[in-house]
Amino acid sequence: MRKLVFLCLTAVVLTSIPVQAEYVRGHYRSNGTWVDGYNRSNRNGTKLDNYSTQGNYNPYTGKKGTHSAW
């Protein structure tokens, strides 16, 4: 019984942790240009927390954001 409770609680905790980034696989654009795969912040309807927005930085590349949020 203790193992079952432990497993249930562990599952709840692990499924409630939000994922902060997603990996975009490499692909070809419609003009035939190859784009390498990259990590990006999850879509959420705001530009304020994107890696490329001023005041933020990309933890995967170490680059500071340069784009305006507005």
Sequence and secondary structure as in RCSB ss.txt:
>XXXX:A:sequence
MRKLVFLCLTAVVLTSIPVQAEYVRGHYRSNGTWVDGYNRSNRNGTKLDNYSTQGNYNPYTGKKGTHSAW
>XXXX:A:secstr
 HHHHHHHHHHHHHHHS   EEEE  EE TTS EE  EEEE   S STT TTBTT B TTT  B  B   
